[in-house]
Amino acid sequence: MIDGLKPYPAYKDSGVEWLGKVPEHWEVLPGRTVFREINDRGHPDEQMLSVTITRGVLRQADLLEERFLERGQVQLQTRSTG
């Protein structure tokens, strides 16, 4: 599928640690400038997600209950099988 693709001639640092280098002609923009917020309700059988600038993607239920983890914390869940 990617056979024959050639690398870009020049790269630059994206300024985003996890992204690394990008082709020199690319413009790197914050997500808030590319996406718009929508409020879509009425899907009771689907797990809704929320995207935040500071916390990334979270389950909406966790966000509403403020049950998110801080960096470095670990959450363990157990489920009864009986």
Backbone as JSON Lines, residues from 0, in Angstrom:
{"i":0,"aa":"M","n":[0.82,-1.2,0.0],"ca":[0.0,0.0,0.0],"c":[0.86,1.26,0.0]}
{"i":1,"aa":"I","n":[1.96,1.24,0.74],"ca":[2.8,2.44,0.77],"c":[4.05,2.29,-0.1]}
{"i":2,"aa":"D","n":[4.12,1.19,-0.83],"ca":[5.24,1.02,-1.74],"c":[5.25,2.16,-2.75]}
{"i":3,"aa":"G","n":[6.4,2.7,-2.99],"ca":[6.52,3.77,-3.97],"c":[6.39,5.16,-3.38]}
{"i":4,"aa":"L","n":[5.99,5.26,-2.11],"ca":[5.91,6.59,-1.49],"c":[7.32,7.08,-1.18]}
{"i":5,"aa":"K","n":[7.56,8.32,-1.47],"ca":[8.88,8.9,-1.24],"c":[8.82,9.82,-0.03]}
{"i":6,"aa":"P","n":[9.89,9.89,0.75],"ca":[9.9,10.81,1.88],"c":[9.88,12.26,1.39]}
{"i":7,"aa":"Y","n":[9.41,13.15,2.24],"ca":[9.43,14.56,1.9],"c":[10.87,15.04,1.86]}
{"i":8,"aa":"P","n":[11.17,16.06,1.06],"ca":[12.56,16.5,0.93],"c":[13.13,17.14,2.21]}
{"i":9,"aa":"A","n":[12.28,17.79,3.02],"ca":[12.78,18.46,4.23],"c":[11.75,18.35,5.34]}
{"i":10,"aa":"Y","n":[12.23,18.24,6.58],"ca":[11.38,18.14,7.75],"c":[11.75,19.23,8.74]}
{"i":11,"aa":"K","n":[10.79,19.54,9.63],"ca":[11.03,20.51,10.7],"c":[10.45,19.94,11.99]}
{"i":12,"aa":"D","n":[10.91,20.46,13.12],"ca":[10.37,20.05,14.4],"c":[8.97,20.63,14.53]}
{"i":13,"aa":"S","n":[8.02,19.8,14.94],"ca":[6.62,20.25,15.03],"c":[6.38,21.15,16.23]}
{"i":14,"aa":"G","n":[7.26,21.08,17.23],"ca":[7.01,21.82,18.47],"c":[6.12,21.06,19.42]}
{"i":15,"aa":"V","n":[5.69,19.86,19.0],"ca":[4.84,19.0,19.82],"c":[5.64,17.73,20.09]}
{"i":16,"aa":"E","n":[5.94,17.48,21.36],"ca":[6.85,16.4,21.73],"c":[6.46,15.05,21.13]}
{"i":17,"aa":"W","n":[5.19,14.67,21.26],"ca":[4.78,13.33,20.8],"c":[4.68,13.24,19.29]}
{"i":18,"aa":"L","n":[4.61,14.37,18.62],"ca":[4.47,14.36,17.16],"c":[5.82,14.29,16.45]}
{"i":19,"aa":"G","n":[6.82,14.9,17.05],"ca":[8.15,14.86,16.44],"c":[8.27,15.76,15.23]}
{"i":20,"aa":"K","n":[8.97,15.27,14.2],"ca":[9.19,16.07,13.0],"c":[8.08,15.86,11.98]}
{"i":21,"aa":"V","n":[7.76,16.93,11.27],"ca":[6.74,16.89,10.22],"c":[7.34,17.49,8.95]}
{"i":22,"aa":"P","n":[6.74,17.21,7.81],"ca":[7.24,17.82,6.57],"c":[7.31,19.35,6.71]}
{"i":23,"aa":"E","n":[8.35,19.91,6.17],"ca":[8.63,21.33,6.35],"c":[7.49,22.24,5.9]}
{"i":24,"aa":"H","n":[6.73,21.84,4.9],"ca":[5.66,22.7,4.38],"c":[4.36,22.57,5.16]}
{"i":25,"aa":"W","n":[4.29,21.65,6.13],"ca":[3.07,21.49,6.92],"c":[2.94,22.62,7.93]}
{"i":26,"aa":"E","n":[1.71,23.03,8.18],"ca":[1.41,23.99,9.23],"c":[0.86,23.22,10.41]}
{"i":27,"aa":"V","n":[1.46,23.38,11.57],"ca":[1.01,22.69,12.77],"c":[0.13,23.64,13.56]}
{"i":28,"aa":"L","n":[-1.13,23.25,13.75],"ca":[-2.1,24.1,14.43],"c":[-2.65,23.39,15.66]}
{"i":29,"aa":"P","n":[-3.03,24.14,16.69],"ca":[-3.68,23.52,17.84],"c":[-5.05,22.96,17.42]}
{"i":30,"aa":"G","n":[-5.45,21.88,18.04],"ca":[-6.73,21.24,17.71],"c":[-7.91,22.2,17.77]}
{"i":31,"aa":"R","n":[-7.87,23.15,18.71],"ca":[-9.0,24.07,18.87],"c":[-9.2,24.97,17.65]}
{"i":32,"aa":"T","n":[-8.17,25.09,16.81],"ca":[-8.33,25.92,15.61],"c":[-8.82,25.1,14.41]}
{"i":33,"aa":"V","n":[-8.79,23.78,14.55],"ca":[-9.16,22.91,13.44],"c":[-10.55,22.31,13.64]}
{"i":34,"aa":"F","n":[-10.91,22.05,14.91],"ca":[-12.19,21.41,15.22],"c":[-13.13,22.39,15.87]}
{"i":35,"aa":"R","n":[-14.41,22.11,15.76],"ca":[-15.4,22.93,16.46],"c":[-16.14,22.04,17.45]}
{"i":36,"aa":"E","n":[-16.6,22.64,18.51],"ca":[-17.32,21.9,19.55],"c":[-18.76,21.69,19.11]}
{"i":37,"aa":"I","n":[-19.25,20.49,19.3],"ca":[-20.66,20.21,19.03],"c":[-21.27,19.6,20.27]}
{"i":38,"aa":"N","n":[-22.54,19.78,20.41],"ca":[-23.28,19.21,21.53],"c":[-24.36,18.34,20.92]}
{"i":39,"aa":"D","n":[-24.12,17.05,20.85],"ca":[-25.02,16.1,20.18],"c":[-25.56,15.13,21.23]}
{"i":40,"aa":"R","n":[-26.83,15.21,21.47],"ca":[-27.45,14.37,22.5],"c":[-28.46,13.42,21.87]}
{"i":41,"aa":"G","n":[-28.96,12.5,22.67],"ca":[-30.02,11.62,22.21],"c":[-29.53,10.29,21.66]}
{"i":42,"aa":"H","n":[-28.41,9.81,22.17],"ca":[-27.87,8.51,21.77],"c":[-27.66,7.67,23.04]}
{"i":43,"aa":"P","n":[-28.74,7.23,23.68],"ca":[-28.62,6.58,24.98],"c":[-27.85,5.26,24.96]}
{"i":44,"aa":"D","n":[-27.76,4.6,23.83],"ca":[-27.07,3.31,23.77],"c":[-25.59,3.44,23.42]}
{"i":45,"aa":"E","n":[-25.1,4.63,23.21],"ca":[-23.71,4.84,22.84],"c":[-22.95,5.51,23.97]}
{"i":46,"aa":"Q","n":[-21.71,5.11,24.16],"ca":[-20.86,5.77,25.14],"c":[-20.32,7.04,24.53]}
{"i":47,"aa":"M","n":[-20.63,8.16,25.1],"ca":[-20.21,9.44,24.56],"c":[-18.83,9.8,25.08]}
{"i":48,"aa":"L","n":[-18.04,10.46,24.24],"ca":[-16.71,10.9,24.61],"c":[-16.67,12.42,24.62]}
{"i":49,"aa":"S","n":[-15.78,12.95,25.42],"ca":[-15.54,14.39,25.44],"c":[-14.07,14.62,25.18]}
{"i":50,"aa":"V","n":[-13.77,15.66,24.41],"ca":[-12.39,16.02,24.12],"c":[-12.11,17.33,24.83]}
{"i":51,"aa":"T","n":[-11.05,17.33,25.64],"ca":[-10.68,18.54,26.37],"c":[-9.26,18.93,25.99]}
{"i":52,"aa":"I","n":[-8.97,20.2,26.11],"ca":[-7.63,20.68,25.8],"c":[-6.63,20.17,26.83]}
{"i":53,"aa":"T","n":[-7.01,20.17,28.09],"ca":[-6.06,19.82,29.15],"c":[-6.03,18.35,29.49]}
{"i":54,"aa":"R","n":[-7.11,17.6,29.21],"ca":[-7.17,16.19,29.62],"c":[-7.25,15.21,28.47]}
{"i":55,"aa":"G","n":[-7.37,15.69,27.25],"ca":[-7.48,14.79,26.1],"c":[-8.87,14.23,25.96]}
{"i":56,"aa":"V","n":[-8.99,12.98,25.5],"ca":[-10.28,12.34,25.27],"c":[-10.68,11.56,26.52]}
{"i":57,"aa":"L","n":[-11.87,11.83,27.01],"ca":[-12.4,11.16,28.2],"c":[-13.79,10.65,27.94]}
{"i":58,"aa":"R","n":[-14.15,9.6,28.66],"ca":[-15.56,9.18,28.61],"c":[-16.36,10.31,29.24]}
{"i":59,"aa":"Q","n":[-17.46,10.68,28.61],"ca":[-18.26,11.79,29.11],"c":[-18.77,11.52,30.52]}
{"i":60,"aa":"A","n":[-19.11,10.26,30.8],"ca":[-19.59,9.91,32.13],"c":[-18.53,10.21,33.18]}
{"i":61,"aa":"D","n":[-17.27,9.91,32.87],"ca":[-16.19,10.19,33.81],"c":[-15.98,11.68,33.99]}
{"i":62,"aa":"L","n":[-16.08,12.42,32.9],"ca":[-15.92,13.86,32.97],"c":[-17.01,14.48,33.83]}
{"i":63,"aa":"L","n":[-18.24,14.04,33.62],"ca":[-19.36,14.59,34.38],"c":[-19.27,14.25,35.85]}
{"i":64,"aa":"E","n":[-18.7,13.07,36.15],"ca":[-18.56,12.64,37.55],"c":[-17.21,13.05,38.13]}
{"i":65,"aa":"E","n":[-16.37,13.7,37.29],"ca":[-15.03,14.11,37.7],"c":[-14.23,12.92,38.23]}
{"i":66,"aa":"R","n":[-14.33,11.78,37.52],"ca":[-13.6,10.58,37.92],"c":[-12.4,10.34,37.02]}
{"i":67,"aa":"F","n":[-11.7,11.36,36.65],"ca":[-10.54,11.2,35.8],"c":[-9.29,11.09,36.66]}
{"i":68,"aa":"L","n":[-8.27,10.52,36.1],"ca":[-7.02,10.32,36.8],"c":[-6.05,11.45,36.49]}
{"i":69,"aa":"E","n":[-5.24,11.78,37.46],"ca":[-4.17,12.73,37.25],"c":[-2.96,11.98,36.71]}
{"i":70,"aa":"R","n":[-2.05,12.69,36.09],"ca":[-0.83,12.08,35.53],"c":[-0.1,11.3,36.63]}
{"i":71,"aa":"G","n":[0.26,10.07,36.31],"ca":[1.01,9.24,37.25],"c":[0.13,8.34,38.1]}
{"i":72,"aa":"Q","n":[-1.18,8.54,38.08],"ca":[-2.08,7.69,38.86],"c":[-2.48,6.47,38.04]}
{"i":73,"aa":"V","n":[-2.82,5.4,38.73],"ca":[-3.25,4.17,38.08],"c":[-4.62,3.8,38.63]}
{"i":74,"aa":"Q","n":[-5.5,3.39,37.73],"ca":[-6.84,2.97,38.14],"c":[-6.97,1.47,37.9]}
{"i":75,"aa":"L","n":[-7.41,0.77,38.92],"ca":[-7.66,-0.67,38.8],"c":[-9.15,-0.91,38.95]}
{"i":76,"aa":"Q","n":[-9.69,-1.74,38.08],"ca":[-11.09,-2.09,38.17],"c":[-11.21,-3.6,38.27]}
{"i":77,"aa":"T","n":[-12.09,-4.05,39.11],"ca":[-12.32,-5.49,39.21],"c":[-13.77,-5.74,38.85]}
{"i":78,"aa":"R","n":[-14.02,-6.86,38.25],"ca":[-15.36,-7.21,37.84],"c":[-15.68,-8.59,38.38]}
{"i":79,"aa":"S","n":[-16.79,-8.72,39.02],"ca":[-17.2,-10.02,39.56],"c":[-17.61,-10.93,38.41]}
{"i":80,"aa":"T","n":[-17.16,-12.16,38.45],"ca":[-17.52,-13.12,37.42],"c":[-18.54,-14.11,37.92]}
{"i":81,"aa":"G","n":[-18.99,-13.93,39.13],"ca":[-19.9,-14.91,39.71],"c":[-21.3,-14.55,39.71]}
